Amino acid sequence: MRVFVTGATGFVGTAVVRELLGAGHQVLGLARSDASAAKLAAAGADVHRGSLEDLESLRAGVAAADGVIHTAFIHDFSDFERSIAADRHAVEALGEALAGTGRPFVISSGTPSVPDGVATESTVPEAGSLAAGRLAAEEVVVSLATRGVRGSVVRLPRSVHSDEDRHGFVPVLIATARTRGVSAYPGDGTNAWPAVHCLDAARLYRLALEHAPAGTRLHAVGDEGIPVRDLAERIGKHLGLPVESIPVEKAVDHFGWLGGVFSADMPASSAATQQLLDWRPSHPGLLADLDAGHYFAR
């Protein structure tokens, strides 16, 4: 299958491209810059010039492919509403171009949270939550089932980790600990943080492309929920820093924009996804990845 991949040179997208090529698919990767184009060509993918906000370039990419995987997202948390709007417009444009073709369309979203519970693939994000912002794009893809598109949603947990993670939440936590001189956690630290290894997530994207039924929501979750205190303790151990609790109301002051996320309880299950697509996470979990040391050798 010839697959058009947006975000093809990003952290997750790069792993998805490798997974697709390794499984015998062809890849047409969206590239905004010369550097991205060179990276794609070196990986063995074909290059399609354009950007997430150039909707005509997205439509042209669809026309040249047998399926689409959308991993691109503008990670600007200072203007998250703009990022959400750009993503929704891109999904709408890609979906319109795919309508009536019967082709697969896989998009990215985030796992939601459930008060005092574990989020599943059927969980609808609470209004105002971080995951709720991407719900509109999810609904676009699910609705395409009635328009001849085999659309599915891969929900990613808060941490997608590997030795190539440079800008995710974990590097921010490590940088904060170095700057502050303490590895902190909010409250009693029992709130849970879900995670997945990037290579396990990439495999799920491929399986969704190949097999997911139309309108399916999937959870790319390896670690269902790690207490944030455990994360802080691992970071403190590797940096040789004290580990301390801080009041939840001080989390934003200490961690910046990440404070609200790090204070939330958001365990998530992937049981239904594993059963549906026979997907089993096989790479190290987040704590083991931290103990491997690569996050601290930078």
N, C-alpha and C positions, 0 to 999 in steps of 0.2 A: 504494500500500500504506500502511496505517496502522501506524506503527512505534512500539512502546513502547521508549523509551530511558532506561536508568538512567544516573546520572552526567551527565545532560543539560546541566548548567551547569558542569561541570568543564572543564579545559583541552582534553582530547581530545573529550569529549562535546559541547562547544559546536561544535567543528568538524564533528563527525558530524551534528549537527542541521542545520547550514547546508548540508552536502552533501546530506542527504536532501531537505530542502525545495527546494533548487535543482534536484534531479532529478525533482521532481513528487510526491514522497511526502508524506504527512501524518505529523506527529510528535506523540506523546503523551509528554511528558517528565516524569520523576519529579522532584518538588520537595519538599525537606524544610522550606524556610523561605519566608517571604513574599518575601524578596529574590530567591530562586531562581525562584519562581513569576512574579514580575514580569519577570525576565530572559527566561524562556521565552515569556511572552505577547508581549513586545516583539519577539522573534525570529520570531513567527508560528506558534509551536507551541501545542498544547493542554497544559493542566497537569493532572498527576495527583499529588495530595498523598500523601506517604508517605516512607519511608526504606529504606535497604539492609537494616536489621535488623528492619523491620516486614514480615514475610513475607506477611501477609495483604494488605498494600498492593501487594506485588509480584504476587501472584496476581490481584488485581483489575485491575492494569494489563495483564496478559497477556490477560485475558478481553475487554478492550476494544480489542485490537490484532490485526493480521494477521501480525505478526512482532516479534521482540525483538532489540535490541542492548544488551548489558550492558557499560557502560564504568565503572561506579561501582567504587570501591575505597577503603578506609580507609587513607590513606597515613600510618600511624603506625609508623615503624620502631623506636620504643622498645618496642612490643608487637606485633611482626610476626605472631606466632602468632595473636593475636586477629584481626588483619586478614585473615589467610588463612582462618581458621575462618568469619568472617562472610561472606567471599566465597563459600566453598564452600556454606554454607547457603543463600545467595541463589540460587546457580546451581541447586542441587537443587530449591528451591521453584519457580523459573521453569521448569525442565525438567519437573517434575511437572505443572504447569499446562498445558504445551504438549503433553504426551504424547498421541499419537493424532490430532493435528490436521494434521500435514503441514506446519506452518508453519516458517519459518526462525528460527534462534536463534543469534546471534553473540555470543561472549564474548571477553574480553580476557585475555591472559596475557603472559609475557615470553619473549624468546629465551633459550635455554640456552647453555651453553658446552661445548666439546669440547676435551679436552687435546690440544694441538698440532694442532688442526684447526679446521675451519669448521662451525658448527652449521647444519643444514638442517632443513627442515620435519619430517623423520622422526626427528630427534634426540630421545632421551628424556633429560630433565635428570638430572644426577648427584644421588644422594641427598645431602642436606645443602646443596646449592647454593641460591642465591637463587631461581632459576627453579623448583626442585623443589617449593617450597611451593605453587605454583599447579597442579601436575600433577594433583592429585586433581580439581580443578574441570574441567580439560581432559578427564579420563577420563569424568566424568559426561556431558559434552556429546557426546563420541565415542560413548558407549554408547547415547545416545538415538536413534541411527540405526536401531536395532532396535525402537524404540517410536514410530515415526511422527513423528519430529522431524528437520528438516534442519538439524542443528547444525554449527557450525564455530567454530574458534578463531583469533583474530587475535593473534599473538605480537608484542608491541612490543619494540623494542630499548631499550637503557639510556637513550638520549637521544631524546625526541620534542621537536622544537624548532620555534620560530617566533617572530615578534615579540610574541606573546601569552604566551610562556613566562615565568612568574613564580616558580614553585616547583619546577621540575625540577632534575635533577642539575647542569646547567650553571650556573644561578644560584647554586647552593651552592658550586661550584668558584670562581666569580668572587668571591663574598662571602668565602670563605676566603682567597683571594689578597689581597684588600683588607685583611683583618684581620691577616694574617700578614706582609704587606709583601713577599711573594715568591710567584711563581707556580711551584708545585712539581709534580713528577711522581715516581712511585715507580720505583725501580730505574733501568734504562736507558731506560724509557719506550717500549719497543717493543710492549708489550701493547696489543691493539686494542679499540677502543670503537665499537660499531655505533650507527647513528643513522638517523632518518627525519624529514622535515618533517611537521608535524602535518596539513597539508592533503593530502599524499600518503597518510598513514595513514587519514584520514577517507574518502578515495575507496575505499580497500581495504575498509573496513567496509561501505560501500554495495554494492560488487561482491560481497562475501561474502553479504550479505543477499539479493541478487538472484540469484546464480548458483552459489555454492559448493556442491558435493555434500555430502551428509551425512557427518559424521565427518572433515571436512577440517581440517588444521592449516595455517595460513598465516603467512608472515613478512612483516611490514610493515617491510622493511629497505631504506633508500636507500643509505647508506654502509655497506659491508660491514664495514669495520674501520679506524678512524682511530687511528694510534699516539697514546697519551695524551701523549707528549712534544709532538706537534704541537698538541694542544689547549692545553697549558700555555704553549707559545710564543706562540700567538695571544692568549691571555688576558694574558700578560705584556706583549706588544706594545701592546695597547689600553689597558692600565692604566699603562704606563710603569714596570713592575716587573721586577726581575731574575727569571730563570728558572733553577731549580736542581733537581737530582735529590736525593731523600731516600731513605734505605734503606727497602726494602719493609716491614720490621718496624716502622718508625716511621710508616707511612701512617695508621693509625688515630689515633695521637696527633696527627698534623698535620691530617687531614681530618675527624676524628670518625667517625661511623657510615659515612660514604661511603668511608672509606679502603680497606676490604676490596673494595668494588666497583671502585674506581678502580685497584686493583692487579691485578685479574683480567684474563686474556686471553679475550675472548669474541666473536671475529668470527662473523658470521652471514650466510648467503646467503638471498636471496629468489628464486633462479632458478626453482624449481618453482612458486612463487606467480605470478611474472610470466608464465610459460608457461600456467598453468591459467586465469587470469582476464584475461589480456592487460592486466595492471597494470604501468605503467611510472612510476617516480618522476620527476616533472618539475619539482619545486620545488628551490630551492637546498639544497645539502648543508650539513652542520653548520659546516664551516670557512668557507664563503661566508656563512652566516648570522651567524657571529661577526664577519666582516669588514664586514658591513652596519652594525654599530655599535649596533644597538638594545639589545643585551644590556648595554651599558656606559653607556647614557644614562638611568640610573635612580638 
